[in-house]
Amino acid sequence: MLDLRKIGAYISKLRKDQDLTQLELADQLNVSHQAVSKWERGDSLPDIGTLPQLARLFVKTVDDIINAGENAENREHQHLGMIVEEIAENRPEQVAEMVNTGEVEVEELVEVAPFVKASVLHKVTERLDINVFKLDMIMRLAPFLGTDTLDELVRQAEEGEIVWNVITGLAPFVSSDTLNRLVDKSIDGSLEVHNLVGIAPFLRREHIDRLVQQAEEGSLSWHSVQGLAPFISRETLSRLVDRVVDDTIDANRIVSLAPFLGREQVDRLVQQAEEGSLSWHSVQGLAPFISRETLSRLVDRVVDGTIDANRIISLAPFLDRENLEKLIGGVEAEYLSPDLLVSLAPFVDQGTLSRMGTNILNKVK
């Protein structure tokens, strides 16, 4: 990787050796003195067109500048200067030919890429042979290439094995059509959740919904769906709730998606538990997301004896003081037990706790 600070220090040395000020050097290169200052601080590199001018001014090669004056045998980058000079002379086809023949490495093109315009880089990459330009290199060039160029390069490279780290790396840069096509090609029913989550922000909602549908049909693990939850459409989440209500999906699956369900959907599931078509155990998982109104209704149903008081205990951390008071005050003494007292104790004040204890003592007498 190019060391801009070392390059900057070398440019500064060359300038001082010729007894030039930053302003004088800037005038000779037709750039601002601020640009020269940024080079020397290592904040930026002279652009592709300026590097050859800078090298000629100091009677050096572009490779000398890029390698900060290192001796040729010690240089990390042996051919970057050749690439820079060809691009500066508007000969992208020559750069492609050098890469195709092995005269320069693709890795060296990657090093230069941050300083090359996307339009120029496109002219280089469109002439590269696929056998030397693999997906991993496309991924490294992705931030510097246009979307259309990337889409075409990926399309050409798809004959090889598509690996997930490449798909994830390309996701922010390729079009959604290309990304969706790669996902389609890669789905085999055993996708790991981190793979899906890595690309989910860049997938269209309808594609994520289709992945959820595959989980419903059993060709994709439900564990993967949990990772996709933040990106699932509201319509699909509603459909999943419907399927729980119809008893065609295990309720435990939808509970894992509770943080992303709307309040109305959560309340609907609670109502199913009240009616007996959903296990009360599932309601416990939904507890943090149940509306205050629904919690209050559940307390009322405990008070009137239509719901077992022990069921509400699991929801106690989410009951406000008013509902706790109503619960304790409304349940007749015979329903109060030491176990109930112990379970509710952490959530009630001292006065209420004393009254509960008195009720239990009276019951024992």
N, C-alpha and C positions, 0 to 999 in steps of 0.2 A: 504494500500500500504506500502511495506517495506520502512522504513526510513534508508537509507544507512549511513547517517551521525550519527544517534544515535547508529546504530550497530557498526560503526567504532569507535566511542568514547568508547563504551563498551569493544570492543576488546583491545583498547589501555589501558583502565583501568586494564583489566585482565592481560595484559602483564606486566604492571608496578607493579601490586600487587605481581607478581612472580619475580620481579627484573630482567626481561629479556630485552635485547636490541631487536630492530627490526631484526637485523641480526641473533641473537641467536634463535628467534622465527622462522624465515624463515628457518634456518638450520633444526630445529626439524620437520618442516612440509614439508621439501623438496621443498620449493618455493623460489623465489628471495626476497631479502629484499625490492626491489621496490614494489613487490606485497603486502607485509605487509603494506608498507607506503600508498599505494592506498586504502587498506581496511580502515585504521585508518583515512584517510582524507574523507572517505565516497564516494570515486570515484568508488569503485567497491565492490563486495561481494566475499568472498572465494567461489570457485566452489563447486559443489555438493559433490565431493569426499573429499574435504578438510574440509568442515564444521564439519563432525563427528570427524575427527582427532583433530580439534581445540577444540571441546567441551570436548573430553576425556582428552586432555592435561591440560585444566583448571578445570577439574572435574565439568563440567556443562553439560546440555543437549543442543541439537541443538536448541530446542525451547527457551532456555535461551539466546542463542546467537542471534537468529533471532528477538527476542522480546527485545533485548538490556537490559536484566536483570530485566524487569518488573515482578512484582509479578504475579503468575499464574492467580489470579482472575481478574487482570486488563489488561491481555493481549488481544491485538486485534486479534492476530493469535494464535489459540489454538492447531492446529494440523500440522503446517507446518513442524515441526521437524520430525514427523512420515513419511511424504511424502519424505523429503530429505533423511532420513536414508534408506528407502526402495529403493529409486532410487540409492543411493550410493552403496547398496548391489546388484544392478542389479536385482531388483525384481519389474519391472513395472506392472506385473499382480496383485501384491498385492496392489499397488496404485489404480489401476482400481477397484479392489474389494472393497476397502475402500470407494471410491467415490460412487460406485453402491449401497452399503448398507447404505450409509448415515453417515458412521463413520467419514468421512471428507467431507467438502463441495467442490463442483466444483470450487467455488470462490477461495479456498485455492490452488487448482491446478493451477489456473490462476496466483496467486501470485508467485508461484515457477517457472512457465514456462520460464521467461527470463534467468534462470540460468541452464536450462536443454537442452541438445542437442536435435535437431529436431528428430533424429532417435529414441531416448529414449522416447520422448514425443509421437511419433507415436505409439510406442508399448503400451503406456498407453491408448491413445484415441481409438485405434482400439478395445479395450476391454470394452469400456464404453457403458452402456445402453443408447439408444436414449432418453428414457423418462427422463433421468437426464442430458442429454447433448444437450441442445437446441442451435438453431442457434445463439442466442446472445452470448453464451459462446464460440461457435466456432469462432465468429467474434473477440472476445477478445484474443483468442489464435492464431489467424491467423498469426501474425508476427513471431511466433515461430515454426510454423508447415510447413512441406514441401508441395508443390503444390499438389502432388498426394494424400497426406493425407487429405488435405482440400477438394479437389474435392470429395473424397469418403464420407467424413463427411457431406458435403452439400447435396450430392445425397441421403444419408440416411435420412436427415432431411427435404427433400423437401415435404414430405407428409403433413407437417404442413403448416400454412399460411406463405407465403414469404413476408416479410416486406421490404420496400425500404431502410430504414436506415441500415439494415443488408446487403443488396446487395451492397450498396455504401461502407460500411465498409470492405467488403470482396474483393471488386474489385481489389485492387492492388496485392492480394495474390493468387487468384484462377486462373485457366487456362481460356483462352478466351472461350473455349467450354462450360465450366460450367457457366460462366457469361452470355453468349448468351442464354443458356438454361433457366436460371433464368429470363432473360428479356422476352423471349418467353412466359414463363408461366405467367408472370405478366401483359403483355400488355392487356389492356381492352378498349383502346380508350380514356382513361381519364388521361393519365400520366401527371403529372405536370412537367414543364420545369426543375425545379431544380433537380428532380429525374434523368432525362435523362442526364443532364449536369454533374451530379456527377459521372456517370459511363462512359460517352462517351470516355474519354482518354484511357480507357482499352478495349473498344469494337473494333472489327475488322471493317475495312472500309465497307466491304460488308454488315455487319449487320446494321450499321448506315444508309447506303444507303437504306436498306429495310425499316427502320423506316421512312425515307423521302418518300418512295413510298407509305407507308400507309397514310401519310399526304396528298399526291396527290390524293389518293383514298377516302379520307374523314374519315378514321377510326382513325386518330390521329390529334390532333389540330396543326395548322400551327404555332402557337405560340411556341410550343415545338421545331419545326424545327429551329427556330431562335436561340435557345440555343445550338442546335447541329451544327450550321453553321461552326465553326472552324474545325470540324472533317469530314465534308462532302467531298467526293472525287471530284476531278476536273471534272470527267466524269459525275457525277450526277448533278453538278452545270450546266454543259453545257446542259444537258438534260432539266433541268428546264427552262433555257433560251429559248431552242427550243419550249417548251410548251407555254411560254409567247408569242413567235413569232407566234405560231399556234393559239393563243387565247384560249388555253385550260386551262390556269392558269391565275388567276388575276395578273396583272403586279405588284400590290402593294406588293404581297408576295415576289417576287424576289427582289424588291427594298430593303427589309429588310435584304437581304443577300448580298447586294452590297459590303461591305468591304471584302468579301471573293471571289468575282468574279474576273476573270482575266480581264485585260484591254480590250482584244479583245471582251470578252463577254459583257462588259459594252458598248463598242462602237457599238456593234451590236444592243443593245437595243435602243441606241440613234438614230441609223439609222432608226429603226422601227418607232420611234416618228416622224422623219423627213418625212417619207413616209405616215404618218397618221394612221398607224395600232396600235400605242401605244400612250396613252395620254401624252401630254406634262407635265402634273403634275408629272408623274412618273419620267421624266427626272430630275426634280428638286431634287428628292431624290437620284438620281445617281450622282449629280453634283460633289461631292468631289472626285469621282473616275473616272471621264471622262478624257481621255488623252488630252494632250495639242494640239495634231494634230486635234482631233475631235472638241475641243472647237474652234480652229481656223477656221475649216470648217463651223461651225455654224455661226460664225461671218461673214464669207464671204457670207453665204446665207441670212443673214439679210441685208447686204450691197447691194446685188443684188435684194433684194425685194422678195425673195422666202420664207422667214420666217418672221413672224411678229416680229418687234423689241421688243415688250413687253415680248416676250418669253425668250429672251436672258437676260433680266434684272435679273431673278432669278439666273442666272449663273455668274453674275457680280463679286461676291467675289472670283471666281475661274479663272477669266480672268487675264492674265498678262498685263502689261502696253501697250505692242505692240498691242495686240488685242483690248484693250479699245480704243486706239488712232485710230485704223483702224475702229472700230465700229462707233465712234463719227464722224470721218472725212468722212466716206463713206456714211453715211445716209444723204439723201437730207434734206434740211431744213424743208420741209413740214412734214417730219416724226417725227421731234423733237417736243416734247411737254413738258410743265412744269413738268408733272408727270415723264416723262422719265429723265429729268434733275435731279429731286429730288432723283430718284432711283439710278442713276449712280454717283451722287455727292460724296458719301463717298469713291469711288474707283478711282477717277481721281485727277490729280494734279491741283493746283490753276490756271495755265495758260489755261489748257484745259477747266476747269470749266468756266472761263471767256469767252472763245470762244463760249461755248455752250449757255451761257446767251445772248451773242451778237446775235447769230443766232436766238434765240427765239424772241428777241426784234425786229429784222429785219422782222421776220415772222409776228409779230403783226402789224408792220407798213404797 
